[in-house]
Amino acid sequence: MKRMMFWFCFSLLWILSFAHSVHGQAEPFFKGKTVRIVVGFSTGGTRDPWARAIAQHMGKYISGNPNFIVQNMPGGGSIIAANHVYNLPKPDGLTLGLIAPALYFDQLAERKEVQFDWAKFSWIGSPERINRLLYIRSDAPYRTLEDIGKAGEPPRCGATGFGTAAYYFPKLLENALGAKFNIVAGYPGAQEVNLALERGEVHCWAGTIGGFFGGEPGRTWSKTGFVRVLVQGGSKRDPRLPNIPTIYELMEKHRTAEPVRRLVTVMLSAGDLGLPIVGSPGIPVDRFKILRDAFMKTLSDPQLLAEAEKRGWEANPVSGEELESIAKRAIAQPSDVIEQMKRLLGR
């Protein structure tokens, strides 16, 4: 009798333990949770709408269907957001960041504000690759980059931070082609720069081709002629700008020195990172994979793609694995390139 009771109790405990284990395994981590996407820029522009579109759809591709919200944390060209996400005390995968793709410049330049190691972010994915352009008010007395190079007073170009393309693309044009710009940094985001441009506080802005044609005020300005595009940063001309030269064409025309050409290539390769969404280092491997997989599925979502087409966005996703590879290559630059970069950024 005692033996039977022993085996009965043992079996009951085993069953309860097994049931508890199965229940624990079946309960997804993300169920009932909220995932925050911290955008390192103010509302408006191209980055914030992309984050909100992704947040609207990504939860349905994660077991447990978590809620996604967007929080804007502008400042320093997204350095504040990058530092925040990187240094979270608990890397649980519930806080992600959408940051500038060229923040590694700030790390290479050894800026004291940098509190992250670029290669160690948890790279989730990017919705697109981006190519740059520089446009200027049409009523400004500069029709070409050559005019800017000859001008007695350089045009004022708005920028958010020193590690952003709005700052370094004009600087590359100065080094490679002899143009001159007065760069006014410190704006919270593209929207504020465009307002300053409308008011005449600045003359020019180095934005993205996708943002120019896919969002306001760029779409309207391209139709009304309020601004004039002077140069584009891709290796080939964008079909939407068939008559605008690329920086590479102009470097060929001006016979730019080879070391400067190498620097241009390295710095503009940040465009391959696009609009990177990252997490802090140390996210548990299973959750990290879930987030990466869900991101790529989201960028194939019919509703999101329909919205992207309506807005004129170029949905050209880059996987987290590819971003990680690009990021590691970007940060591993030889000393001569780093020194050139420091001089260009005034560091």
Backbone hydrogen bonds, N-H to C=O, Kabsch-Sander energy under -0.5 kcal/mol:
donor,donor_aa,acceptor,acceptor_aa,energy
5,M,1,M,-2.5
6,F,2,K,-2.6
7,W,3,R,-2.3
8,F,4,M,-2.2
9,C,5,M,-2.7
10,F,6,F,-2.6
11,S,7,W,-2.5
12,L,8,F,-2.4
13,L,9,C,-2.7
14,W,10,F,-2.3
15,I,11,S,-2.6
16,L,12,L,-2.6
17,S,13,L,-2.5
18,F,14,W,-2.7
19,A,15,I,-2.9
20,H,16,L,-2.3
21,S,17,S,-2.3
22,V,18,F,-2.8
23,H,19,A,-2.6
24,G,20,H,-2.5
25,Q,21,S,-2.3
26,A,22,V,-2.1
27,E,23,H,-1.1
31,K,28,P,-1.0
32,G,64,G,-0.8
33,K,30,F,-2.1
35,V,67,N,-3.3
36,R,34,T,-0.5
36,R,94,L,-3.0
37,I,69,I,-2.8
38,V,36,R,-0.7
38,V,96,L,-3.3
39,V,37,I,-0.7
39,V,71,Q,-2.8
40,G,38,V,-0.5
40,G,98,L,-2.4
42,S,188,P,-0.6
48,D,44,G,-0.9
50,W,46,T,-1.4
51,A,47,R,-2.2
52,R,48,D,-2.1
53,A,49,P,-2.3
54,I,50,W,-2.4
55,A,51,A,-2.5
56,Q,52,R,-1.5
57,H,53,A,-0.8
57,H,54,I,-0.9
58,M,54,I,-2.6
59,G,55,A,-0.5
60,K,57,H,-1.0
61,Y,58,M,-1.8
62,I,59,G,-1.6
65,N,62,I,-2.6
67,N,33,K,-2.2
69,I,35,V,-2.4
71,Q,37,I,-2.5
73,M,39,V,-3.6
75,G,40,G,-0.7
78,S,75,G,-1.0
79,I,76,G,-0.8
80,I,75,G,-1.5
82,A,78,S,-2.4
83,N,79,I,-3.0
84,H,80,I,-2.1
85,V,81,A,-2.6
86,Y,82,A,-2.5
87,N,83,N,-2.0
88,L,85,V,-1.1
92,D,90,K,-2.2
96,L,36,R,-3.4
97,G,278,V,-2.7
98,L,38,V,-2.7
99,I,97,G,-0.6
99,I,276,P,-1.7
103,L,100,A,-0.9
105,F,102,A,-1.9
106,D,103,L,-0.7
107,Q,103,L,-1.2
108,L,104,Y,-2.8
109,A,105,F,-2.4
110,E,107,Q,-1.3
111,R,106,D,-2.5
114,V,111,R,-1.4
118,W,116,F,-0.6
120,K,117,D,-2.1
121,F,118,W,-1.2
122,S,279,G,-2.7
123,W,121,F,-0.9
124,I,122,S,-0.6
124,I,277,I,-2.4
125,G,277,I,-1.3
126,S,318,V,-2.2
130,I,271,G,-2.4
133,L,207,G,-1.9
134,L,231,V,-2.0
135,Y,205,W,-2.1
136,I,228,R,-2.2
137,R,203,H,-2.2
138,S,226,F,-2.7
140,A,137,R,-1.6
142,Y,140,A,-1.6
148,I,144,T,-1.4
149,G,145,L,-2.2
150,K,146,E,-1.4
151,A,147,D,-1.0
157,C,155,P,-0.5
157,C,182,N,-2.1
158,G,204,C,-2.1
159,A,184,V,-1.9
164,T,161,G,-1.1
167,Y,164,T,-1.4
168,Y,164,T,-2.3
169,F,165,A,-2.6
171,K,167,Y,-1.2
172,L,168,Y,-2.3
173,L,169,F,-2.0
174,E,170,P,-1.9
175,N,171,K,-2.2
176,A,172,L,-3.1
177,L,173,L,-1.9
178,G,174,E,-1.5
179,A,173,L,-1.3
182,N,155,P,-2.8
183,I,181,F,-0.7
184,V,157,C,-3.2
184,V,182,N,-0.5
185,A,183,I,-0.8
186,G,160,T,-0.6
187,Y,159,A,-2.1
193,V,189,G,-1.7
194,N,190,A,-2.6
195,L,191,Q,-1.9
196,A,192,E,-2.1
197,L,193,V,-2.3
198,E,194,N,-2.3
199,R,195,L,-2.0
200,G,196,A,-0.7
200,G,197,L,-0.6
201,E,196,A,-2.3
202,V,196,A,-1.0
203,H,156,R,-3.2
204,C,156,R,-2.0
205,W,135,Y,-1.9
206,A,158,G,-0.5
207,G,133,L,-0.7
207,G,205,W,-0.9
209,I,131,N,-2.5
212,F,208,T,-2.1
213,F,209,I,-2.1
214,G,210,G,-2.1
215,G,211,G,-1.1
219,R,215,G,-2.4
221,W,217,P,-3.0
222,S,218,G,-2.7
223,K,219,R,-1.0
223,K,220,T,-0.5
224,T,220,T,-2.7
225,G,221,W,-1.9
226,F,221,W,-0.7
227,V,221,W,-0.6
228,R,136,I,-3.2
230,L,134,L,-2.8
231,V,134,L,-1.0
232,Q,245,P,-1.9
233,G,132,R,-3.1
241,L,238,D,-2.4
244,I,241,L,-1.5
247,I,232,Q,-2.0
250,L,246,T,-2.1
251,M,247,I,-2.1
252,E,248,Y,-1.7
253,K,249,E,-2.2
254,H,250,L,-2.6
255,R,251,M,-0.6
255,R,252,E,-0.6
256,T,251,M,-2.4
261,R,257,A,-1.9
262,R,258,E,-2.3
263,L,259,P,-1.8
264,V,260,V,-2.5
265,T,261,R,-2.3
266,V,262,R,-2.4
267,M,263,L,-2.5
268,L,264,V,-2.6
269,S,265,T,-0.9
270,A,267,M,-1.2
271,G,268,L,-1.8
272,D,269,S,-2.0
273,L,270,A,-1.6
274,G,270,A,-0.6
274,G,271,G,-0.7
275,L,128,E,-0.8
277,I,125,G,-2.5
278,V,97,G,-2.9
278,V,276,P,-0.5
279,G,122,S,-2.3
280,S,95,T,-0.5
283,I,280,S,-0.8
288,F,284,P,-2.6
289,K,285,V,-2.2
290,I,286,D,-1.9
291,L,287,R,-2.6
292,R,288,F,-2.3
293,D,289,K,-2.8
294,A,290,I,-2.6
295,F,291,L,-2.1
296,M,292,R,-1.9
297,K,293,D,-2.1
298,T,294,A,-2.3
299,L,295,F,-1.8
300,S,297,K,-1.5
301,D,298,T,-1.6
305,L,301,D,-2.7
306,A,302,P,-2.1
307,E,303,Q,-2.0
308,A,304,L,-2.6
309,E,305,L,-2.4
310,K,306,A,-2.1
311,R,307,E,-2.1
312,G,308,A,-0.8
312,G,309,E,-0.6
313,W,308,A,-2.9
315,A,313,W,-0.8
316,N,127,P,-1.7
316,N,314,E,-1.2
318,V,126,S,-2.9
320,G,124,I,-0.8
323,L,319,S,-2.4
324,E,320,G,-2.4
325,S,321,E,-1.8
326,I,322,E,-2.6
327,A,323,L,-3.0
328,K,324,E,-2.1
329,R,325,S,-1.9
330,A,326,I,-2.7
331,I,327,A,-1.8
332,A,328,K,-0.7
332,A,329,R,-0.6
333,Q,331,I,-1.0
338,I,334,P,-2.0
339,E,335,S,-2.4
340,Q,336,D,-2.0
341,M,337,V,-2.5
342,K,338,I,-2.5
343,R,339,E,-2.3
344,L,340,Q,-2.4
345,L,341,M,-2.4
346,G,343,R,-0.8
347,R,342,K,-3.7
